[in-house]
Amino acid sequence: MNEPTYTTTCCIAGGGPAGMMLGFLLARAGIDVIVLEKHQDFFRDFRGDTIHPSTFELMNELGLLDDFLKIPHQEVRKLGARFNEQYVQMADFSHLKVAKPVLGLMPQWDFLNFIREKAGHYKNFHLLMEARFSELIIENEKVKGIKATTLQGTITIHADLVIAADGRDSSVREKAGLKVLNKGVPMDVLWFRLSKREGDPDQSLGNFYYGRILIMLERTDYWQCGYVIPKGDLAVIKERGLDALTKEIIEVVPFFKNRIDELKDWEQVKLLSVAINRLKKWYRDGLLCIGDAAHAMSPVGGVGINLAIQDAVAAANILYQPLKEKRVTTAILKKVEQRRSFPTRVTQWMQINVQRSVISRGLEKQLGKKPPLGMRLLNRWPLLQRLPARLVGIGIRPEHIHTPDSMK
């Protein structure tokens, strides 16, 4: 039996925020797009659930903000942390000059399903679920398409351009032979959830408590929790046992004592192996990497999803006309890298410095009883909180929608 063969203008491997957003914007601009997603749906826990003010602004520019806000979500106007016995407020989003100056918390599957619905209004948008990338089609050193495995067997997709948006462990990137520059990180994160009850705090919090760090992200009826551990220490922690871990969690957040028994086994605790890296070069002839496939970010600041979406917008702005005219060259792909590599490098530099000055020292119990000087200054002079709000909520070099709507 012959393998099914498809031909498209742009084939995107990966149905996360970067891939779905780019696919939507290109299809909206009249470009034929096939997006491949290896899972049967978008429902996967412990993913980045942050909707940044910059993303709300993009929804507004697309004319979709009212519909988007109908999706259940939480809105955070100020970010704070508890440092030992002292509360520190670190960011105030209310002063940002955007349509919705808040940090949103929304399950990522809801965000992706929303983009899927809106993209589905364009007949040149095609989403193939349970389609896993397997190999690149390369002719004369140029990428001409991909092969993927589906439940029905192998398919071949010929494309003018292949986009790798398949995450920090990108198979497309590996097959393309693109070199990854790794930066050291001091931590991993254990993710779990505990129920939210009456009397709990009414906002997401970071908790620094005498050498232990626990992040609490508010959901409607539960807390998404991230317990920070030294890099590679999961085996040691498991050897000590789940009871030892839950005792540590209670020491950091005492009010969890009346529900900590909800953690019954290690299956409820998921490891996020933290990495900071970026590609030396984001492209080769016929192929471009964006999002985590181009740069893995630390969870510090929760900005990884923002950079991924901003990559997608920049790529759409730069690529849609060359794709339409079938004149995508490596010089044009390089423009996308040049546009987005600067904010990537600056953001990673800031994350690395926070990890060194706060996270590493915190895990090694080298921080004193008082918050670090930077935190104290933010708390003393609230006007300063606008800077981290800008860096987290908008980012370095924010992007805006410049692609047309082919249905108008």
C-alpha positions in Angstrom: 0.0 0.0 0.0 1.3 3.4 -0.9 2.0 5.9 1.9 -0.5 8.8 2.0 1.2 11.9 0.7 0.3 15.5 1.4 1.6 18.8 -0.1 1.5 22.1 1.8 3.2 25.4 2.0 4.2 25.2 5.7 4.4 22.1 7.8 4.6 22.7 11.6 5.8 19.9 13.9 4.4 20.5 17.3 0.9 21.6 18.5 2.0 23.6 21.5 1.6 27.4 22.0 4.3 28.3 19.4 3.1 25.8 16.7 -0.6 26.4 17.1 -0.2 30.2 17.2 2.0 30.2 14.1 -0.3 27.8 12.3 -3.3 30.0 13.1 -1.6 33.3 12.0 -0.3 31.8 8.7 -3.7 30.2 7.8 -5.4 33.5 8.7 -3.0 35.2 6.2 -4.0 32.8 3.5 -1.1 30.3 3.7 -1.8 26.6 3.6 -0.6 25.0 6.8 -0.4 21.5 8.3 0.2 21.3 12.1 1.2 17.9 13.5 0.5 17.1 17.2 1.7 13.7 18.4 -0.9 13.3 21.2 -4.6 12.6 20.8 -5.6 15.8 22.5 -4.1 18.8 24.3 -4.9 17.7 27.8 -1.6 17.3 29.6 -1.0 18.5 33.1 2.0 20.4 34.5 2.4 22.6 31.4 2.9 26.4 31.3 -0.5 27.8 32.2 0.4 31.5 32.2 -1.3 34.0 29.9 0.8 37.1 29.9 -0.5 40.7 29.4 1.3 40.6 26.0 -0.8 37.6 25.0 -4.0 39.3 26.0 -2.9 42.2 23.9 -2.3 39.9 20.9 -5.9 38.6 21.4 -7.1 42.1 21.4 -5.2 43.0 18.2 -6.8 39.9 16.6 -10.3 41.0 17.7 -10.6 37.9 19.9 -10.2 39.3 23.4 -13.9 39.2 24.4 -14.2 35.5 23.3 -10.9 34.7 25.0 -11.9 36.1 28.3 -15.0 33.8 28.4 -12.6 30.9 29.1 -12.5 30.3 32.8 -9.2 31.7 34.2 -7.8 33.5 37.2 -6.4 37.1 36.9 -3.3 38.1 38.9 -2.7 41.9 39.2 0.2 41.7 41.7 2.9 39.0 42.3 4.4 38.5 45.7 6.5 36.0 47.7 6.8 35.0 51.3 10.4 35.1 52.4 10.6 33.3 55.8 8.2 35.3 57.9 8.0 38.4 55.6 5.8 39.0 52.7 7.3 40.8 49.7 5.4 42.3 46.8 7.5 42.1 43.6 5.5 43.0 40.6 2.4 45.2 39.8 0.9 44.6 36.4 -1.9 47.2 36.8 0.2 50.0 35.3 1.0 48.2 32.0 -0.4 50.0 28.9 -2.2 47.0 27.4 -5.8 46.0 26.9 -5.7 43.6 29.9 -3.0 44.5 32.5 -3.1 41.2 34.4 -1.3 37.9 34.4 -3.8 35.2 33.5 -3.8 31.6 34.8 -5.5 29.4 32.3 -5.0 25.6 31.7 -2.9 25.4 28.5 -5.2 22.9 26.9 -8.0 25.5 27.1 -5.7 28.1 25.4 -4.7 25.6 22.7 -8.3 24.5 22.1 -9.3 28.1 21.7 -6.6 28.7 19.0 -7.7 25.5 17.4 -11.3 26.6 17.2 -10.4 30.0 15.7 -7.9 28.5 13.2 -10.5 26.1 12.1 -12.5 28.9 10.5 -9.8 29.0 7.8 -10.0 26.2 5.3 -6.3 26.2 4.7 -5.6 25.2 8.4 -5.1 21.5 8.9 -4.4 19.9 12.2 -3.4 16.2 12.3 -3.6 14.7 15.8 -1.7 11.6 16.9 0.8 12.3 14.1 4.4 11.9 15.3 7.3 13.3 13.4 9.8 10.6 12.4 12.2 11.9 9.8 13.1 14.8 7.5 12.9 14.7 3.8 16.2 16.3 2.6 17.2 16.8 -1.0 20.5 18.5 -1.9 20.9 19.6 1.7 17.5 21.4 1.7 14.6 20.2 3.9 11.7 19.5 1.6 9.2 18.0 4.0 8.8 15.3 6.7 7.6 11.8 7.4 5.3 11.2 10.3 3.7 8.1 11.9 0.0 8.0 12.6 -2.4 5.3 13.8 -3.0 4.4 10.2 0.7 4.2 9.3 3.4 6.5 7.9 2.5 9.7 6.0 4.7 11.9 3.9 4.3 15.7 3.8 6.0 17.8 1.2 6.4 21.5 2.3 8.1 24.7 1.2 9.0 25.2 4.8 9.2 23.0 7.9 8.8 24.6 11.3 10.2 22.8 14.4 7.9 23.7 17.3 8.1 20.3 19.1 9.6 21.4 22.4 12.8 21.4 24.3 13.5 17.7 23.4 12.8 18.5 19.7 13.2 15.5 17.4 13.1 17.7 14.4 16.0 19.8 15.7 18.0 16.7 16.4 17.4 15.3 12.9 18.3 18.6 11.4 21.7 18.5 13.1 21.4 21.9 14.7 23.8 22.5 17.6 22.4 23.3 21.1 24.2 25.6 23.6 23.4 24.4 27.1 23.6 26.7 30.2 23.9 25.2 33.6 20.9 25.2 36.0 20.9 24.5 39.7 17.4 23.1 40.1 14.6 20.8 39.1 11.0 21.2 40.1 8.5 18.6 41.5 5.0 19.4 40.4 1.9 18.3 42.3 -1.6 19.6 43.2 -3.3 20.1 46.5 -6.9 21.2 47.0 -7.7 24.8 47.6 -9.9 25.5 50.7 -11.7 28.4 52.3 -9.3 30.7 54.2 -6.3 30.0 51.8 -4.5 33.0 50.4 -6.2 34.6 47.4 -3.2 34.8 45.1 -0.4 32.8 43.7 2.8 32.9 45.9 6.4 32.0 45.9 7.5 30.7 49.3 11.1 30.8 50.4 11.6 29.2 53.8 15.0 28.6 55.3 16.5 26.8 52.3 13.3 25.4 50.8 11.3 26.9 47.9 7.7 26.1 47.0 5.7 27.9 44.3 1.9 28.0 44.6 -0.2 28.7 41.5 -3.9 29.4 42.2 -6.5 27.4 40.3 -10.2 27.5 40.8 -10.4 24.6 43.3 -6.8 23.5 43.8 -3.2 24.7 44.0 -0.7 23.8 41.4 2.5 23.5 43.4 6.1 23.4 42.4 8.7 22.2 45.0 12.2 23.3 43.9 14.9 20.7 44.5 18.7 20.7 43.7 19.4 19.5 40.1 19.4 15.8 39.8 18.3 15.1 43.4 15.0 13.2 42.6 16.5 9.8 43.4 17.8 11.0 46.8 14.4 12.5 47.6 12.6 9.3 46.6 15.0 7.3 48.7 14.1 9.4 51.8 10.4 8.6 51.1 7.2 10.4 50.3 6.5 11.1 54.0 9.8 13.0 54.3 8.8 15.1 51.3 5.4 15.9 52.6 6.9 17.0 56.0 9.1 19.4 54.2 6.2 20.8 52.2 4.2 21.4 55.5 7.2 23.2 57.0 7.2 25.6 54.0 3.4 26.0 53.9 1.9 25.0 57.3 -1.8 25.3 56.2 -1.2 22.4 53.8 -1.2 20.1 56.9 -4.9 19.4 56.7 -4.7 18.2 53.1 -1.2 16.8 52.6 -2.6 13.3 52.8 -4.0 13.9 49.3 -0.5 13.1 48.1 -0.6 9.3 48.3 2.1 8.1 46.0 4.9 9.2 43.7 2.6 9.0 40.6 1.1 12.2 41.7 4.4 14.0 41.7 5.9 14.9 38.3 9.4 16.0 37.6 10.1 19.0 35.5 13.8 18.7 34.5 14.8 22.3 34.3 17.0 23.4 31.4 18.3 26.6 29.9 19.6 26.3 26.3 19.4 27.8 22.9 20.4 26.9 19.4 23.6 28.2 18.0 21.7 28.6 14.7 17.9 28.4 14.5 17.5 27.3 10.9 18.9 25.5 7.9 17.6 25.6 4.3 13.9 24.7 4.4 13.6 24.5 8.2 13.2 26.9 11.1 13.0 26.2 14.9 10.9 28.4 17.2 9.7 28.2 20.8 11.3 25.6 23.1 12.8 23.9 20.1 15.0 27.0 19.7 15.4 27.9 23.3 14.5 26.1 26.5 13.7 28.5 29.4 13.9 28.2 33.1 10.5 28.4 35.0 11.9 31.5 36.7 9.3 34.3 35.9 7.1 31.8 34.0 8.1 33.5 30.7 8.8 30.5 28.5 5.2 30.4 27.0 5.4 34.2 26.4 8.6 33.8 24.4 7.1 30.9 22.4 4.1 32.9 21.4 6.2 36.0 20.6 8.4 33.8 18.4 5.3 32.6 16.5 4.0 36.2 15.9 7.4 37.3 14.7 7.8 34.3 12.4 4.4 34.9 10.9 5.1 38.6 10.4 8.3 37.9 8.6 7.4 34.7 6.7 3.8 35.1 5.4 4.7 37.1 2.3 7.7 35.1 1.3 5.7 31.9 1.8 2.9 33.3 -0.3 5.3 34.2 -3.1 7.3 30.9 -2.6 10.6 32.7 -2.0 11.6 31.6 1.5 15.4 31.6 1.7 17.9 31.1 4.5 18.4 34.8 4.6 14.7 35.3 5.4 14.8 32.5 8.0 17.8 34.3 9.5 15.7 37.4 10.0 13.4 35.5 12.3 16.4 34.3 14.4 17.8 37.9 14.5 14.5 39.3 15.6 14.0 36.8 18.4 17.5 35.8 19.5 18.1 39.1 21.4 15.1 38.8 23.7 16.0 35.2 24.2 19.6 35.9 25.2 18.6 38.8 27.5 15.8 36.8 29.2 18.1 33.8 29.7 20.8 36.0 31.2 18.3 37.4 33.7 17.1 33.9 34.6 20.6 32.7 35.1 21.4 35.6 37.4 18.2 35.0 39.5 19.1 31.3 39.8 22.6 32.1 41.0 21.7 34.9 43.4 18.5 33.6 44.8 17.6 30.0 43.9 21.1 28.4 44.3 21.8 30.4 47.5 18.3 29.6 48.8 18.7 25.8 48.2 22.1 25.9 49.9 20.6 27.8 52.9 23.0 30.8 52.3 20.3 33.4 52.2 19.8 35.2 55.5 16.6 35.7 57.4 15.8 38.9 55.5 14.8 38.9 51.8 17.7 39.7 49.4 18.3 43.4 48.9 16.5 43.5 45.5 13.3 42.1 47.0 13.5 44.6 49.9 13.9 47.5 47.5 10.8 46.4 45.5 8.8 46.1 48.6 9.9 49.5 49.9 9.4 51.5 46.7 6.3 50.1 44.9 7.1 52.2 41.8 10.0 49.8 41.2 7.5 46.9 40.9 6.6 48.2 37.4 10.0 47.0 36.0 9.6 43.2 36.9 6.0 43.5 35.8 7.1 44.8 32.4 9.9 42.1 32.1 7.5 39.3 33.1 4.3 40.5 31.6 5.5 42.1 28.3 9.0 40.8 27.9 11.9 42.1 25.8 10.9 43.3 22.3 7.2 42.5 22.3 5.6 41.5 19.0 2.4 42.7 17.4 0.1 41.3 14.7 1.1 42.5 11.2 -0.3 39.6 9.2 -3.6 40.2 7.3 -6.9 38.4 7.7 -7.6 36.6 4.4 -11.3 36.5 5.2 -11.6 40.3 5.3 
